[in-house]
Amino acid sequence: MNTAKEIKLLRIFMSNTDKYNHQPLYELIVYSAHKQGLAGATVLKGVLSFGSSSIINSLKFWETSEKLPVVIEIIDEAEK
C-alpha cells in the first residue's frame, strides 16, 4: 500500500514593512500557520528587488530599516 501524501507549497510575497495591528505581517502569518498545525513555514528576506513601481530596493548593511521583500513559504499535505 502506498501511503505517500501529496505535499503543497504556498508562497506569499510581501514587504518586510507590512503590518497588521502594529505586528509584522510575516510574523502573524507564520505564528498562525504554526497554531493551525501546518508542517512548516519559512520567511526569506530579499536583498535586491523591484516591482510594479520600478523602484529598486537594495539591502545595505548600514540601512536596517529599508523596505525589502520577504517571501513566506508554507508546506504541508495538500488536504490542509
C-alpha positions as CSV (number, residue, x, y, z in Angstrom):
1,M,0.0,0.0,0.0
2,N,1.3,3.4,-0.9
3,T,0.9,5.9,1.9
4,A,2.7,8.8,0.3
5,K,0.8,12.1,0.5
6,E,0.8,14.9,-1.9
7,I,2.7,17.9,-0.4
8,K,1.9,21.5,-1.4
9,L,3.9,24.7,-1.1
10,L,2.2,28.0,-0.5
11,R,4.5,31.0,-1.4
12,I,3.5,34.5,-0.2
13,F,5.3,37.7,-1.4
14,M,5.1,40.9,0.7
15,S,7.2,43.7,2.1
16,N,9.0,43.5,5.4
17,T,7.2,46.7,6.4
18,D,3.7,45.3,6.0
19,K,2.0,45.3,9.4
20,Y,-1.3,44.2,11.0
21,N,-2.2,45.8,14.3
22,H,1.4,47.0,14.7
23,Q,2.8,43.5,14.3
24,P,4.9,42.5,11.2
25,L,2.5,40.6,8.9
26,Y,5.0,37.9,8.1
27,E,5.3,37.0,11.8
28,L,1.5,36.9,12.2
29,I,1.2,34.5,9.2
30,V,4.0,32.2,10.5
31,Y,2.6,32.0,14.0
32,S,-0.9,31.4,12.5
33,A,0.5,28.5,10.4
34,H,2.1,27.1,13.5
35,K,-1.1,27.4,15.5
36,Q,-3.0,25.6,12.8
37,G,-0.6,22.7,12.9
38,L,0.9,23.1,9.4
39,A,4.1,21.2,8.7
40,G,6.5,24.1,8.3
41,A,7.0,27.7,7.4
42,T,10.0,29.8,6.5
43,V,10.4,33.6,5.9
44,L,13.1,34.6,3.4
45,K,14.4,38.1,3.2
46,G,15.2,39.6,-0.1
47,V,18.4,41.6,-0.7
48,L,17.6,43.2,-4.0
49,S,14.2,43.8,-5.7
50,F,11.9,45.9,-7.9
51,G,8.2,45.7,-8.6
52,S,5.5,47.5,-10.5
53,S,6.8,50.8,-9.3
54,S,10.2,50.1,-10.9
55,I,12.0,51.4,-7.8
56,I,14.9,49.2,-7.0
57,N,15.2,48.3,-3.3
58,S,18.5,47.1,-2.0
59,L,19.8,45.7,1.3
60,K,22.9,47.5,2.5
61,F,24.5,46.7,5.9
62,W,24.0,50.3,7.1
63,E,20.4,50.5,6.1
64,T,18.5,48.3,8.6
65,S,15.0,49.9,8.1
66,E,14.9,49.7,4.3
67,K,11.7,48.4,2.7
68,L,12.6,45.0,1.3
69,P,10.6,42.0,0.0
70,V,10.0,38.9,2.1
71,V,8.8,35.6,0.9
72,I,6.9,33.3,3.2
73,E,6.9,29.6,2.3
74,I,4.5,27.2,4.0
75,I,4.4,23.5,3.3
76,D,2.0,20.7,4.3
77,E,-0.2,18.0,2.9
78,A,-2.4,19.1,0.0
79,E,-5.6,18.5,2.1
80,K,-4.6,21.0,4.7
